[in-house]
Amino acid sequence: MDPPGGIRDRLRLWQLNNRGRADLDLSASSTTADHYLQQGDLVLLCSPQDNTKTELAVYVRGNETEGQFYTILGRWHHTAKVDAIWSSSGWASPELVERIIPHLPSFDDIKTPSLAIRAAFEDLSVPREAGTPLIEMMLAHERESKELYRKHATVLDNAHGLLSHDTDLRYGSLSSVAMHLLKMERAQLTPLVLYTVRRALSVSSFGFCFDKRTHRSTGFLQIRSKSQMKMIQEITNWVRQWQETVVSRASSTHSPGSEVKGVIPDFIAVARDVVNKSRKTRDFTEHGSIGPSKVRRKLSAKQDSVKVLRGREFSQQHQRIIEFLESYACSRLFNGEARLCSIPPMILKATGLYDVTIDWRTVWVFLQELGVALPYENAMVYDPHLMLPISKHSRPLVQLAASLASESRQGFQFKDSMKALRRDWRDMPVYCIDGESAHEIDDGVSIEHIGVQGECWAHIHIANPTAFLDTRMPISRMARHMGETVYSPDRTHMMLPPSATQTYWSLAPQRASLTFSARLDRHGNMLETKIQPGIVHNVKRFTPEAVDRMLKPDYTPKKELVLVVGGEVPPGTDHARQSNPTPEDKTTLTGMFDIAQVLYAKRKAAGGFNFDTPSNDVDVWTSWSRKGLAYSPLSMDSSRTVEGDPVIRMRTAGFHNPFRYLASLNRASSMVQEYMLLAAEIAARWCAERQIPSLFRGTHLMKDHLAAVQAIPKEEYWTTVCEPAMRANNGALPYRVGLGLQKYLGFSTVSTDPIKHDVLGLSHYVKVTSPLRRYGDMIAHWQIEAALRHEAQTGRSMITSNRKEDRSFLPFSKTTLETFMIGYQAREKLILQAKTRSSTLWQAMLIFRAFHFNELKLPFETCRCNIIYPPVEGRPSVQGLLEELNMRAVMWLPSSYPQMAQLNVQHGDVWECAIDSVDMTYQRPVLRPLRLLDRSE
C-alpha cells in the first residue's frame, strides 16, 4: 500500500520550511550547544533560512536540541539552539527570566495543534508588566551597539574586503576579527563589542562562512576569498542577463521557438544532452541518488567492478556554473543564503529534466547525472568545515598535503628524541588485540608477575610517533589540522602519513613504544605507576574473536546478518598477519581477562558503566586486491559515465539492548578497553601530580536535566530502579530503564585540569592510547616526553602540589591548550558525525539497490521500528530505528492513512512496518506502519 498522494510533498515542504533543523544533524552539536546556554544568557538568533536575518533575545529554557527565547520585540520564540550564533553568559538575572515563564507555552504545548488554534483567537504574548524589564535591557544594549557600530562603520561595512585573501581561504575567530578590525586588544573585547562585530558580519553574509553546529562555542569563521566572491557575482550576473533576455523576448515580437543566447542557456542545452545520455545507462530516481548501472561488470582478479569513461568536455564558463552548483548541493556553502539558494533550482527547472520539487537534493542528483560526481559519491568529503585535504577548499592545505606526499616518496628522516631513555622489553609478550583489517596498531598489553601474591605489573605499550616529531614539523601541522583519522568504508583519511605509520611507528617487533605501567593488587588498586619509553620485540597479534575462542571453550561467534550487493566479495588476506596461539598465550590472556574483570568491578563501584552499543560493519570494493575506492575527485572539466558499481557488504547483528552487559565484561574487546582506560588513568594521574597541563576528559550534567537529577539522585535511581529491574531481567538492565539512566551521565567535556568522568567512573582521565590516529593523544605524549627528559636531565621528580611551578619547558602551555581545546572538542564531534554519515551512506546504498533495483532479496517482508524521538508537529513522519538492520529510519505517521487515522505515535513505541522506499539524501529507509506491537507506559 503506497502512502496517500501528497505525503512526500508534505514532508519535502516541512523540510524546506525547517531546513535549519532538517538538513542539520544536531546530534553532533546538541551537548556542546547546551553546555554554553544558561537561563538569562543574551543571544543573537539567526534565521534558519537566511543568515542575514538576526534578532536579539534572552535564553529562557530548553531541552536537548531546542530552546525557548524571549526576543527584543517582546515575543517568545521556539527554535533550535544552534540558531543562537552568539551568546553572553549571565546577562539577565534568573529572577527576571522566571517572571515570564508562567506566560510561556511548555515544550509539550508547542507540539500540539491546539496552540496554533488558540493563537488565532488569543493574545499569547507575555504580559507587558512581566516582560518589560528584559525588553528595556535589550533595547539599551541595542542602542549602545548601534552607537559603537556608527563609530566603526567604515571598517565593519568593508570587513570582508579588509580580511579576505585574493585567492585563498582564510580562517579566523570572532575575537581575532574584532581585534583586527577595531584595533583593540583582547582585554577590550567586551560582550557589546563582540555582539556588534558579529551582527555586522551577518550582513556580509556569504563572505564569512561558519558552522552553525559549533559556532557559538568556538567563534570560528572561514573567510571566503575575493576570487570566490567574484565567481558568485559572475554567476549572478549571468542569471540576471538570462532572466532579462527571457522577459524581454516574451514581451517582444520574437517568435516563441527562437533560441535564447547566453552562457546559462548554452549550459542548459549541454546539460540536457549529457543527462539524456546518462539516463540510457542509469535511471533517475526521486530518492536522492541515480540508480545502479545497467552495464554490469563482475568483480574479479582480472577486472574492477567499475570503469569510468570520460565524456563531453565543459567550457571554462560551464565549469564556473558547475562549481557554483557544487557549492550549493555538495559543499553546502550557501546554507542560510536565501538569494544564492534560489539560483540552482531556477537553472534546473529550465532544463525541463526534473518534474519534481527542486532543491539541493535534486541538484546533487543532477551533478551525478552530469558525471561531475560519481553515482556513489560520498559528499561528506567535501564538507567545508571538515576541511579534508582532498576537498581542495584551501590552497595552503593542498600545498601542505603535496609537500608531505613528496617527502613520503623521498623517504622520511626521523630522529628518536627518547632514544637514551628507552627500556628494552626483550622477550616479554606484548598482546595486540585488534580487528583483522586494522592497519595501524596503536596499543598492546603485557602482564608481569612479580612474586608477590595477588600483585602484578600491567604494562600498556602505546605506539610512540611523537618521539620522532617536533610539534612544528609539516607532519605535525597536518595532524593538528586533521584532529584525527577519518574512517569511511570507501576511503580512510589518515591523520599521519600511512608510509611513516607503517614503516616506523605501528607496533611491531623492534618498534618504539611509550609504556604506561601500574602495579596492581588483587582488588585493582594502583600501588605504583610508571611511564617509560621503550622498545618492544615479542609482539603477538590476535583478533578479538581469536581471543574469545581462547578464553571461552564454548565460544560461538555472534549471529550476524550478512547482506551483499554488486557481486562476489573478494577473499580476505588480513588473517596472514595474525599470530599462532600457544598454550602459554592462552594462560596469559586468561589472566589478563581476570585482571580486567577486577578493574571493571572497581570502576563500576565508582559509578562507571560499560555500554555494548550495537554497530554495523560495512565494506566496499571496486578492486579485487583491496577494500575501498580509488581516489576520484569531482570532475569539473568533463562529464563521466560509470559502468558497473561497487560491491557492498553489510554485516549486522541487528539492534540489541546496549545496557545488557552492565554487570560484567563479556568479550575480549571489553577486556582491551579496561587496559586502555587504565593507561588513560595512569597518564592523567602522572600529569596531575606534576602540574602538567593536558587535555583531561570528564563529564558535566546537562543543565536541563538538573531538576530531575536533584529530585532523584543517581545513587537512589540505581538502587531503587535499576537494580530491581536487572534482578528481574537476568542481570541485564532493560532498555527503557537504561534510557532513564542516561540523564544522569551528562556529556563529555575537556579541561586543562583533572575532572571526574562519571560515565567511566574515573577521577582522572587523559586519552593517550591512539597517537597514530588522534592529535589529542599526540599532545599528551609530547607533554609527557618533555617531562621525562626534564626529570632525567635534572635527576629529580617533578611531582609537586605547587600549581604555579615553572612548566615553560613543555611544548604546550596551559593557555595554549585552553585555546586549542575549544575548537578541538568541536572538531571531534564533527568527525564523529562524518564517520557515522559515511557508514550510513553505504548501508543505505545497499538497501537502496536491494529494494528499488532488486539486486538482493531482503530476508524479511516486515520489520520492527522502534520510535526513538517524539513526533514533531507538522511533520508527516517520525524518526525510528529499524531493529532487524540496526539502521536509523523514518516512519510515515499512521494518521497519513485513512484506515489508521485514529492511531497516534509515541516515543518508545515499537511498530511493525514494511519498507516503502529508501531516502538516499538522509541515508535512511522510509517505513510504512502496519500495526502497533508494543507501547510501554
BAKE-64852 format. One record per residue (C-alpha): residue in three letters; x, y, z. Coordinates in steps of 0.5 Angstrom, whole numbers, plus 500, padded with zeros to 3 digits. Example, Ala and Ser with C-alpha at 12.3 -4.5 7.8 and 13.67 -1.06 7.14 Angstrom:
BEGIN
ALA525491516 SER527498514 
# end
This chain:
BEGIN
MET500500500 ASP503507498 PRO503513502 PRO497517500 GLY498522495 GLY502529497 ILE505526503 ARG512526500 ASP511533498 ARG508535505 LEU515532508 ARG519536503 LEU515542505 TRP516541512 GLN524540511 LEU524546506 ASN521551512 ASN525548517 ARG532547514 GLY536550519 ARG533543523 ALA532538518 ASP539539514 LEU543540520 ASP545534524 LEU544537531 SER546530535 ALA554532534 SER553539537 SER547539542 THR551538548 THR556543546 ALA551548545 ASP547546551 HIS554547555 TYR554554553 LEU547556554 GLN544558561 GLN538562563 GLY539569562 ASP544569557 LEU544574552 VAL544571545 LEU544573538 LEU539569534 CYS540567526 SER534565522 PRO535558519 GLN533560512 ASP537567512 ASN544568516 THR543576514 LYS537576519 THR538576526 GLU535578533 LEU537580540 ALA534575545 VAL535572552 TYR535565553 VAL529562558 ARG530555558 GLY531549553 ASN531541552 GLU537537549 THR537541542 GLU532546542 GLY531553546 GLN526558548 PHE528565548 TYR525572549 THR526577544 ILE527584544 LEU521585540 GLY517582546 ARG515575543 TRP517568545 HIS521564540 HIS522557540 THR528554535 ALA534550535 LYS539552540 VAL544552534 ASP540558532 ALA544562537 ILE550564534 TRP553569539 SER552569547 SER554573553 SER553569559 GLY549571566 TRP547577562 ALA540578566 SER538575573 PRO535569573 GLU529572577 LEU528577571 VAL527571567 GLU523567572 ARG518572572 ILE516571564 ILE516563565 PRO509562567 HIS506566561 LEU510562556 PRO508555553 SER511549555 PHE515545550 ASP509540550 ASP504545549 ILE509548543 LYS508541539 THR500541540 PRO496544534 SER491547540 LEU497552541 ALA496555534 ILE488555534 ARG489559541 ALA494564538 ALA489565532 PHE484568538 GLU488570544 ASP494574545 LEU499569547 SER505575549 VAL508575555 PRO504581559 ARG508588559 GLU509588566 ALA513582566 GLY517583560 THR518590560 PRO525590565 LEU528585560 ILE526589554 GLU528595556 MET535592558 MET536589551 LEU534596548 ALA539599552 HIS544594549 GLU542595542 ARG543603543 GLU550602545 SER551597540 LYS549602534 GLU553607537 LEU559603537 TYR558601530 ARG557608528 LYS564610530 HIS567604526 ALA562603521 THR567604515 VAL571598517 LEU565594519 ASP562595513 ASN568593509 ALA570587513 HIS571582508 GLY575587503 LEU580588509 LEU580581512 SER580576505 HIS585574501 ASP585575494 THR585567492 ASP586563499 LEU581561504 ARG583565511 TYR581563518 GLY579567524 SER575567530 LEU570573532 SER575575537 SER581576532 VAL577579527 ALA574584532 MET581586535 HIS584587527 LEU578591525 LEU577595531 LYS585596533 MET583593540 GLU587589545 ARG584582547 ALA582585554 GLN578591551 LEU573585547 THR567586552 PRO561583550 LEU558589547 VAL564589542 LEU563582540 TYR556583539 THR557589535 VAL562586530 ARG558579530 ARG552583528 ALA556587522 LEU559580520 SER552577519 VAL551583514 SER557581509 SER553574509 PHE557569505 GLY564572505 PHE564570513 CYS562562513 PHE561559520 ASP559552522 LYS552553526 ARG553547530 THR559550534 HIS560557532 ARG557560539 SER562556543 THR568557538 GLY567563534 PHE571560528 LEU570564522 GLN572562515 ILE573568510 ARG572567503 SER577569498 LYS576575493 SER576570487 GLN570566490 MET566572491 LYS568574484 MET565568482 ILE559568486 GLN558575483 GLU559573476 ILE554567476 THR549572479 ASN550577473 TRP550571468 VAL543569471 ARG540576471 GLN542577464 TRP539571462 GLN532573466 GLU532580463 THR533577456 VAL527572457 VAL523577460 SER525582454 ARG523576449 ALA517575452 SER514582451 SER517583444 THR516580437 HIS521575437 SER518568435 PRO516563441 GLY521558438 SER527562437 GLU533561441 VAL536565447 LYS543566447 GLY548567453 VAL552563458 ILE546560462 PRO542558456 ASP548555453 PHE550551459 ILE543548460 ALA543546453 VAL549542454 ALA547539461 ARG540537458 ASP544533452 VAL549530458 VAL543528462 ASN539525457 LYS545520455 SER546519462 ARG539516463 LYS540511458 THR545507463 ARG543510470 ASP535511472 PHE534518475 THR530517482 GLU527521487 HIS530518492 GLY537523493 SER541518488 ILE541516481 GLY540508480 PRO546503479 SER549502472 LYS545498467 VAL552496465 ARG554490470 ARG562489471 LYS563483475 LEU569484480 SER575479479 ALA582479480 LYS582481473 GLN578487473 ASP575492477 SER567493478 VAL567500476 LYS570503469 VAL570511469 LEU569513462 ARG570521460 GLY565524456 ARG564531454 GLU568537456 PHE566543459 SER568550457 GLN571555462 GLN564558463 HIS561552464 GLN566550469 ARG564556473 ILE557554473 ILE558547476 GLU563550481 PHE557554483 LEU552548483 GLU557544487 SER558549492 TYR550549493 ALA549542493 CYS555538495 SER560543500 ARG553546502 LEU557553502 PHE550557501 ASN546555507 GLY543561510 GLU544565504 ALA537565501 ARG539569495 LEU544565493 CYS540558494 SER535561489 ILE539560483 PRO541553482 PRO533551482 MET532556477 ILE537553473 LEU535546474 LYS528548472 ALA530551466 THR533544463 GLY526541464 LEU529535466 TYR526535473 ASP519534474 VAL519535482 THR520540487 ILE527542486 ASP532544492 TRP539542494 ARG538534494 THR536535486 VAL542539484 TRP546533488 VAL543528483 PHE544533477 LEU551533479 GLN551525479 GLU548525472 LEU553530469 GLY558525472 VAL561531476 ALA560527482 LEU560519482 PRO554516483 TYR556513489 GLU560520491 ASN561521499 ALA559528500 MET562528507 VAL569529504 TYR567536501 ASP564539508 PRO568546508 HIS568545516 LEU571538516 MET576541511 LEU580535509 PRO586536504 ILE583532498 SER577537499 LYS581543496 HIS577548499 SER584551502 ARG590552497 PRO595552503 LEU592546506 VAL593543499 GLN600545499 LEU602542505 ALA599536503 ALA603536497 SER609537501 LEU608531505 ALA607527500 SER613529496 GLU617528503 SER614521503 ARG616519497 GLN623521498 GLY623518505 PHE622521512 GLN628522516 PHE627522524 LYS631522530 ASP629519536 SER629524542 MET627519547 LYS633514545 ALA637515551 LEU631513556 ARG628507553 ARG628501556 ASP629494552 TRP623490554 ARG626484551 ASP622478550 MET616480554 PRO610478550 VAL606484548 TYR599483546 CYS596487541 ILE588485540 ASP585489534 GLY581487528 GLU583484522 SER583490518 ALA587494522 HIS593497519 GLU596502524 ILE597498531 ASP597503537 ASP597499543 GLY599492546 VAL599490553 SER604486558 ILE603483565 GLU609482569 HIS608478575 ILE613480581 GLY613474586 VAL608478591 GLN602474592 GLY596478589 GLU600483586 CYS603484578 TRP605490574 ALA600491568 HIS604495562 ILE600498557 HIS605499551 ILE603505546 ALA606507539 ASN611513540 PRO611517534 THR612524538 ALA619522540 PHE621523533 LEU617529531 ASP617536533 THR611540534 ARG612545528 MET614540523 PRO610539517 ILE607532519 SER605535526 ARG602541523 MET598537518 ALA596532524 ARG594538528 HIS589541522 MET586534522 GLY585533529 GLU584525528 THR584520522 VAL577520519 TYR575513517 SER570511512 PRO568505508 ASP570508502 ARG577511504 THR581513510 HIS583520511 MET590519515 MET592524520 LEU599521520 PRO602519513 PRO601512512 SER608511510 ALA611513516 THR606510521 GLN607503517 THR615504517 TYR617507523 TRP611507529 SER606502528 LEU607497534 ALA611491531 PRO618488533 GLN624493534 ARG619499535 ALA619504540 SER613505545 LEU611509551 THR609505556 PHE604506562 SER605501568 ALA601500574 ARG603495580 LEU596493582 ASP594489588 ARG588484588 HIS583489588 GLY585493582 ASN588499587 MET594502584 LEU600501588 GLU605505584 THR606507577 LYS611509572 ILE611512565 GLN617509561 PRO620510553 GLY621503551 ILE623498545 VAL618492544 HIS620486541 ASN616480542 VAL609483539 LYS603478538 ARG597480534 PHE590477535 THR583479533 PRO578480539 GLU575473536 ALA581469537 VAL582471544 ASP575470545 ARG576463543 MET582462547 LEU578465553 LYS572461552 PRO572454550 ASP564454549 TYR565461545 THR561462539 PRO561468534 LYS555472535 LYS550471530 GLU550476524 LEU546478518 VAL551479512 LEU548483506 VAL552484500 VAL550487493 GLY554488487 GLY558481486 GLU562477490 VAL566479496 PRO574478495 PRO578474499 GLY581477505 THR588477506 ASP589480513 HIS589473517 ALA596472515 ARG598478520 GLN596474526 SER600470531 ASN599463532 PRO597462539 THR601458544 PRO598455551 GLU602460554 ASP599465551 LYS592462553 THR594462560 THR597469560 LEU591472556 THR586469561 GLY590472567 MET589479563 PHE582478563 ASP581476570 ILE585483572 ALA581487567 GLN574484571 VAL577487577 LEU579493574 TYR572494571 ALA569492578 LYS573498581 ARG570503576 LYS563500577 ALA564501584 ALA566508583 GLY560509579 GLY562507572 PHE559504566 ASN560499560 PHE556500554 ASP555495549 THR553500543 PRO551496537 SER554498531 ASN554495523 ASP560493519 VAL561496512 ASP566494507 VAL566497500 TRP570494494 THR571496487 SER578493486 TRP580485488 SER586487491 ARG584492497 LYS578495500 GLY575502499 LEU575506493 ALA581509489 TYR581517489 SER577520484 PRO575528485 LEU569531483 SER570532475 MET569540474 ASP572540466 SER568534463 SER562529464 ARG563522466 THR560515465 VAL561510470 GLU560503468 GLY559498474 ASP558499481 PRO562498488 VAL561491491 ILE558493498 ARG558488504 MET554490511 ARG554486517 THR550487523 ALA547483529 GLY541488529 PHE539492535 HIS540490542 ASN540493549 PRO546497550 PHE545496557 ARG545489557 TYR553488560 LEU553493566 ALA554487571 SER561485568 LEU565484562 ASN564479557 ARG568480551 ALA576481549 SER574488546 SER572490553 MET578487556 VAL582491552 GLN578497554 GLU580496561 TYR587497560 MET586503555 LEU583506561 LEU588504566 ALA593507561 ALA589514561 GLU588514568 ILE596513570 ALA597518565 ALA592523568 ARG595522575 TRP602522573 CYS601529569 ALA596532575 GLU602530580 ARG607534576 GLN602540575 ILE603538567 PRO597542563 SER594537559 LEU587535556 PHE584532561 ARG577529560 GLY571529564 THR563530564 HIS558535566 LEU551534568 MET546538562 LYS543544566 ASP536542563 HIS537535567 LEU539538574 ALA532539576 ALA530531575 VAL537529578 GLN536533584 ALA529530585 ILE532523585 PRO540523586 LYS544518581 GLU545513587 GLU538513589 TYR536512582 TRP541506581 THR539502588 THR531503587 VAL530503580 CYS536500576 GLU538494581 PRO531491582 ALA530492574 MET537488573 ARG535483578 ALA528481574 ASN532481568 ASN537476569 GLY542482570 ALA541486564 LEU539493565 PRO532494561 TYR533498555 ARG528504557 VAL531504564 GLY537505561 LEU535511557 GLY532514564 LEU539513567 GLN543517561 LYS540524564 TYR545522570 LEU551521566 GLY552528563 PHE556530557 SER564530556 THR568536556 VAL575537556 SER579541561 THR587543563 ASP585541570 PRO583534572 ILE575533572 LYS571527574 HIS569522569 ASP562520572 VAL561515566 LEU567512566 GLY568512574 LEU575515574 SER577521577 HIS583523573 TYR583521565 VAL587523559 LYS587520552 VAL594517551 THR593510547 SER592512540 PRO597517538 LEU597515531 ARG590517530 ARG588522535 TYR592529535 GLY590530543 ASP594524544 MET600526541 ILE599533545 ALA599528552 HIS605524549 TRP609531547 GLN608533554 ILE610527558 GLU616526554 ALA618533555 ALA617532563 LEU621525563 ARG627528559 HIS627534564 GLU627529570 ALA632525567 GLN637532566 THR635535573 GLY636528577 ARG629530581 SER622528580 MET617534578 ILE612532583 THR609538587 SER603541590 ASN605548587 ARG600550582 LYS605556580 GLU611551579 ASP615553572 ARG613549566 SER615553561 PHE620548558 LEU614544556 PRO611544549 PHE604547551 SER603552556 LYS596552560 THR594558556 THR595555549 LEU591548551 GLU586552553 THR585556547 PHE586550543 MET581545546 ILE575550544 GLY576548537 TYR579541538 GLN573539542 ALA568542537 ARG572538531 GLU572531535 LYS564532535 LEU564534527 ILE569528525 LEU565523529 GLN559526525 ALA563525519 LYS565518520 THR557516522 ARG555519516 SER560516512 SER558509514 THR550510514 LEU551512507 TRP554506505 GLN549502509 ALA543506506 MET546505499 LEU546497500 ILE539498502 PHE537502496 ARG540498491 ALA537492494 PHE530495495 HIS529499489 PHE533495484 ASN532488486 GLU540487487 LEU538483493 LYS532480497 LEU532482504 PRO531477509 PHE524480512 GLU518482509 THR516486515 CYS521489520 ARG520493527 CYS521500528 ASN523503535 ILE521510536 ILE527514538 TYR524521538 PRO518524539 PRO513526533 VAL515534531 GLU509538530 GLY507539522 ARG512533520 PRO508527517 SER514522519 VAL517521526 GLN525518527 GLY526511529 LEU531505529 LEU530499524 GLU531494529 GLU533488524 LEU538492521 ASN540497527 MET539503522 ARG536509523 ALA530510519 VAL524515518 MET516512519 TRP510515516 LEU505517521 PRO499513522 SER495519521 SER497519514 TYR493513512 PRO485513513 GLN485507516 MET490508522 ALA488516522 GLN486515530 LEU492512532 ASN498516535 VAL505515535 GLN509516542 HIS516516544 GLY518509545 ASP513505541 VAL515499537 TRP511499531 GLU511493525 CYS513496519 ALA514495511 ILE520499507 ASP516504503 SER523507500 VAL530509501 ASP532516502 MET539517500 THR539524502 TYR538523509 GLN541516508 ARG535512512 PRO530507510 VAL523510510 LEU518506513 ARG510505512 PRO507503519 LEU503497519 ARG501496527 LEU503498534 LEU507492537 ASP509495544 ARG508501548 SER511501555 GLU507507559 
# end
